[in-house]
Amino acid sequence: MTDASAPLTFTATPGRLDAVLSALSGQSRSQVAGWIAGGFVLVGGVPALKPSSKLRGGEPLSVQVPAPPDSHVAPEDVPLEILFEDEHLIAVNKPAGMITHPAPGVSTGTLVNALLGRTTLPEQEGFDGPDGFRPGIVHRLDRDTSGVIVVAKTVQAHARLAAAFKNRDTRKTYLAIAAGTWKADAPVQVDAPIGRHPVQRQRMTVGGSQSRDAQTLFTPLTAHKDGHGRTLALVRAQPRTGRTHQIRVHLLHLGSPLLGDPVYGRSSEIMPRHALHAQFLDIPHPVTRDMLHLHAPAPDDLLEAWVALGGSVPTGLEEP
């Protein structure tokens, strides 16, 4: 393990190694699994072999995170809509179609490439794990989901922002167009665990393998029937947890799939991508602890699709 950064050290609490190390480091369990698979995790000075290894508590844990080479990901001059920036973090209105970070087979055109073209990101968080190179990334948006995303510019900010998401100290609000039966102004709370689909491994599903708790509050803002007799709604979604594809899976669970979602619904001629936008994010600043209220206005393509379907844009849409 040459060319590595200083090791991260922790004292274990009881439980599974991947879950314990995820909680202590603020990293995802998939990131931790990559560390273990790469031989970078030591338990009591001995390399860990399995993410499922049981810890009694009190064992010394060490992670020797390799520093990525300088040329690992090329900076790119890509215009970005900056919502907030200081020396600790940057918040961006991510456009639909942009992948958050490089992944196997994808090394250009990502948000990380664009950010490296204008600022520095914390190398210690840039471990090239199984889900890609993601310096500074503390949460992700699907490729076709537009809207607010916040990225850390220092190791300290990364740890504190990751902890805020993990401890549910954030408030996330999305705007979506969904089919199905909705009553205007009647919130629907979904509390249904999400796991990997047992057959279609690229999909998530309610239940599924290794499912984890998931809660989303849906509030329809306005609804109407289109020319084919379908009920459609402009919906505000507030996920309490942060599971993969959570809003999309919970809408399908309600029988109200997202418009333009070929994975959990069907494609749409009116909306060429799925109609989901991260409109608001409230999160404590990693240093001052003041609450940041980040806002990415509803995108034109989503509103134009709603109007093309016969809907009208409600007043107060840009109010949280």
matplotlib code that plots the C-alpha trace (Angstrom):
import matplotlib.pyplot as plt

x = [0.0, 2.3, 1.4, -1.2, -2.6, -2.4, -4.5, -7.9, -8.2, -11.2, -12.2, -14.9, -18.4, -20.2, -21.8, -21.0, -17.7, -19.1, -22.0, -19.7, -17.0, -19.7, -21.1, -17.7, -16.3, -19.4, -18.9, -21.4, -21.4, -20.5, -17.4, -16.5, -16.9, -14.5, -11.9, -12.3, -12.1, -8.9, -7.2, -7.1, -9.0, -7.1, -8.9, -6.4, -3.6, -4.9, -6.4, -10.2, -11.6, -15.3, -17.7, -19.9, -17.2, -18.6, -17.0, -17.2, -16.4, -13.1, -11.0, -8.7, -9.7, -7.4, -8.2, -5.2, -7.0, -4.8, -4.3, -5.5, -3.0, -3.2, -4.3, -7.0, -9.9, -9.4, -10.7, -13.2, -14.4, -18.1, -20.5, -22.3, -25.1, -23.6, -26.2, -23.7, -20.0, -17.4, -14.1, -15.8, -18.4, -20.1, -23.8, -24.8, -28.0, -27.1, -28.6, -30.5, -28.3, -25.1, -23.7, -22.6, -19.1, -16.9, -17.8, -16.5, -16.8, -17.5, -14.6, -15.7, -18.6, -19.5, -20.1, -16.8, -15.0, -16.7, -16.0, -12.3, -12.2, -13.0, -12.0, -10.2, -11.8, -10.6, -8.2, -8.6, -12.2, -11.2, -10.7, -11.3, -13.8, -16.3, -18.7, -16.2, -14.0, -16.0, -13.9, -16.1, -19.3, -21.6, -24.9, -25.9, -28.6, -29.6, -28.2, -31.6, -32.6, -31.9, -31.5, -29.6, -26.5, -23.9, -20.2, -17.5, -14.2, -12.3, -12.0, -13.5, -16.5, -17.0, -17.1, -19.6, -21.9, -21.9, -22.8, -25.7, -27.2, -26.6, -28.1, -31.1, -30.3, -31.2, -34.5, -34.8, -37.7, -38.3, -40.7, -42.2, -44.9, -46.6, -49.5, -52.2, -55.0, -54.2, -56.3, -55.1, -53.5, -53.9, -50.4, -49.4, -46.8, -45.0, -43.0, -41.8, -38.3, -36.3, -33.8, -32.2, -34.6, -34.0, -33.9, -33.3, -30.2, -30.1, -33.5, -34.5, -37.9, -40.0, -38.8, -36.0, -32.7, -31.0, -33.8, -33.5, -36.1, -37.3, -39.9, -41.1, -43.9, -45.7, -47.9, -49.8, -49.8, -52.3, -53.9, -56.0, -56.9, -55.1, -56.6, -56.4, -58.3, -55.2, -54.9, -51.6, -50.3, -47.6, -46.2, -43.8, -41.7, -39.8, -37.7, -36.8, -34.2, -31.8, -32.2, -31.2, -34.0, -36.2, -38.8, -39.1, -39.6, -42.1, -44.1, -44.3, -45.3, -48.2, -49.2, -48.2, -45.0, -42.9, -43.5, -40.9, -39.2, -38.5, -37.0, -40.0, -42.7, -42.5, -40.9, -42.8, -42.8, -43.5, -40.8, -37.6, -36.2, -37.9, -39.7, -37.9, -36.1, -34.3, -35.8, -34.8, -32.2, -31.8, -28.5, -26.4, -23.2, -20.3, -18.3, -20.7, -23.6, -26.0, -28.8, -28.2, -31.4, -30.5, -33.0, -32.9, -35.9, -38.2, -36.7, -38.4, -38.6, -40.6, -43.0, -43.4, -44.2, -46.8, -48.5, -48.4, -50.3, -53.0, -51.9, -51.5, -48.6, -49.8, -48.9, -46.2, -44.4, -41.0, -41.8, -40.5]
y = [0.0, 2.7, 6.3, 6.2, 9.0, 8.8, 6.0, 6.6, 5.1, 4.3, 2.2, -0.4, -0.5, -3.9, -5.1, -6.0, -4.6, -2.8, -1.2, -0.2, 1.3, 3.1, 4.8, 5.7, 7.1, 8.6, 6.7, 4.4, 0.7, 0.1, 2.4, 0.4, -2.9, -1.6, -0.7, -4.3, -5.9, -3.9, -5.0, -1.5, -2.3, -3.7, -5.0, -5.2, -5.0, -7.9, -7.4, -7.8, -10.5, -10.0, -7.0, -9.3, -9.9, -9.5, -7.0, -7.3, -3.6, -2.0, -3.4, -0.9, -0.3, 1.2, 2.2, 2.9, 4.9, 5.1, 8.6, 8.7, 9.8, 13.4, 12.4, 10.0, 12.2, 15.0, 18.4, 19.7, 23.2, 22.6, 25.4, 24.9, 26.7, 27.5, 27.9, 28.5, 28.3, 29.1, 27.5, 24.5, 23.4, 24.0, 23.5, 23.1, 22.8, 19.6, 19.4, 16.3, 13.9, 14.5, 11.6, 12.6, 11.0, 8.8, 5.1, 2.0, 2.8, 6.5, 8.9, 12.1, 14.5, 13.9, 16.5, 15.6, 16.4, 19.7, 20.6, 19.7, 22.2, 25.1, 24.1, 21.5, 18.5, 16.5, 13.7, 11.7, 11.0, 10.1, 6.4, 4.5, 2.0, -0.3, 2.5, 4.9, 7.9, 10.4, 13.1, 15.3, 13.6, 13.1, 12.3, 11.6, 12.3, 9.8, 10.8, 12.0, 13.7, 17.5, 19.8, 20.6, 18.6, 19.7, 18.7, 19.1, 20.9, 19.7, 16.4, 18.0, 19.3, 16.0, 14.2, 16.6, 16.8, 13.0, 12.8, 15.3, 13.1, 9.9, 11.4, 12.8, 16.4, 17.4, 18.2, 17.2, 18.2, 17.0, 18.0, 15.2, 14.3, 11.0, 9.0, 7.3, 8.5, 11.5, 13.8, 17.4, 18.5, 15.1, 14.0, 10.3, 8.8, 5.8, 3.6, 0.7, -0.9, -0.9, -3.6, -4.9, -6.6, -10.4, -10.9, -7.5, -6.5, -3.0, -2.2, -1.7, -2.8, -2.6, -5.6, -7.2, -8.5, -6.8, -4.3, -1.2, 1.1, 3.9, 6.7, 9.3, 11.9, 12.7, 15.9, 16.4, 20.1, 19.8, 16.9, 16.5, 13.9, 14.0, 13.4, 9.6, 9.6, 9.1, 11.0, 12.8, 14.9, 17.4, 16.0, 17.2, 14.4, 14.6, 11.5, 11.0, 8.3, 8.2, 4.8, 4.2, 5.2, 5.7, 8.2, 6.2, 2.9, 4.4, 6.0, 2.6, 1.0, 3.5, 2.5, 6.0, 5.7, 8.7, 10.2, 9.3, 6.6, 3.6, 1.6, 1.9, 3.0, 3.7, 6.2, 9.3, 11.3, 14.4, 14.0, 12.5, 11.9, 11.0, 13.9, 14.3, 17.4, 18.1, 21.5, 22.3, 21.1, 22.3, 21.3, 22.6, 24.3, 22.0, 24.7, 27.5, 25.0, 27.6, 26.1, 26.5, 26.8, 25.7, 26.1, 25.0, 26.4, 24.0, 23.2, 24.3, 20.8, 19.5, 22.5, 22.4, 18.7, 19.4, 22.1, 19.9, 17.3, 19.8, 20.9, 24.4, 25.5, 26.2, 29.4, 29.2, 26.4, 28.0, 28.3, 25.4]
z = [0.0, -1.3, -2.1, 0.6, 2.8, 6.6, 8.0, 9.5, 13.0, 15.1, 18.1, 17.2, 18.6, 18.6, 15.3, 11.7, 10.5, 7.5, 9.4, 12.3, 10.1, 7.9, 11.1, 12.4, 9.1, 7.7, 4.4, 2.7, 3.3, -0.3, 0.1, 3.2, 1.4, -1.3, 1.4, 2.8, -0.6, -1.3, 1.9, 3.3, 6.6, 9.6, 12.7, 15.6, 13.1, 10.9, 7.5, 7.5, 5.2, 5.2, 5.6, 7.7, 10.3, 13.8, 16.2, 20.0, 20.5, 21.5, 18.7, 17.0, 13.4, 10.8, 7.2, 4.9, 2.2, -1.0, -2.4, -6.0, -8.7, -9.7, -13.2, -12.0, -13.1, -15.6, -14.7, -17.3, -18.2, -17.8, -16.9, -13.6, -11.8, -8.4, -5.6, -2.8, -2.3, 0.4, 1.4, 2.9, 0.4, -2.9, -3.8, -7.4, -9.4, -11.2, -14.7, -15.8, -17.7, -15.7, -13.6, -10.1, -10.1, -12.3, -12.2, -14.0, -17.7, -17.1, -16.7, -18.2, -18.2, -14.5, -11.8, -10.2, -13.5, -13.7, -10.1, -10.4, -13.3, -10.9, -7.4, -5.3, -3.7, -0.7, -1.9, 1.2, 0.2, -3.3, -2.8, -6.1, -4.7, -6.5, -7.2, -8.6, -7.8, -5.7, -3.9, -1.8, -2.7, 0.4, -1.4, -5.0, -7.5, -10.2, -13.6, -14.9, -11.6, -11.6, -8.7, -5.5, -4.6, -2.1, -2.3, 0.4, -0.4, 2.7, 4.6, 7.7, 5.8, 4.2, 7.5, 9.0, 6.0, 5.7, 9.4, 8.8, 6.1, 8.2, 11.3, 9.3, 10.2, 6.7, 5.0, 1.3, -0.9, -4.5, -7.2, -9.3, -11.8, -11.0, -12.4, -10.2, -8.0, -5.8, -3.8, -3.8, -0.6, 1.0, 2.1, 1.8, 4.2, 2.8, 5.3, 3.3, 3.4, 0.2, -1.0, -4.1, -6.6, -6.3, -10.1, -11.8, -9.9, -11.3, -9.7, -6.2, -4.8, -1.6, 0.3, -1.7, -0.5, 2.5, 2.7, 4.9, 6.4, 4.1, 4.7, 2.2, 2.6, -0.6, -0.9, -4.1, -5.1, -7.9, -9.9, -13.1, -15.7, -19.1, -22.5, -22.0, -18.7, -16.5, -13.3, -13.0, -10.1, -9.5, -6.3, -3.6, -2.1, 1.1, 1.8, 5.4, 4.6, 1.6, 0.0, -3.7, -6.0, -2.9, -4.4, -7.6, -5.8, -3.3, -6.1, -7.9, -4.6, -4.5, -8.0, -9.2, -11.1, -12.0, -15.5, -18.0, -15.8, -18.0, -15.1, -12.6, -15.1, -18.8, -21.1, -22.1, -25.4, -23.4, -20.8, -22.2, -18.7, -15.5, -14.0, -10.7, -9.4, -6.1, -5.4, -1.8, 0.6, 4.2, 5.8, 8.7, 7.5, 8.5, 10.3, 11.4, 12.0, 10.7, 8.5, 4.8, 2.8, -0.7, -3.6, -7.2, -9.1, -10.8, -14.3, -17.5, -19.0, -16.0, -15.9, -19.7, -19.6, -16.8, -18.9, -22.0, -20.1, -19.4, -15.9, -14.6, -12.4, -8.9, -7.0, -4.3, -6.2, -5.3, -1.6, 0.6]

ax = plt.figure().add_subplot(projection="3d")
ax.plot(x, y, z, "-o")
ax.set_aspect("equal")
plt.show()
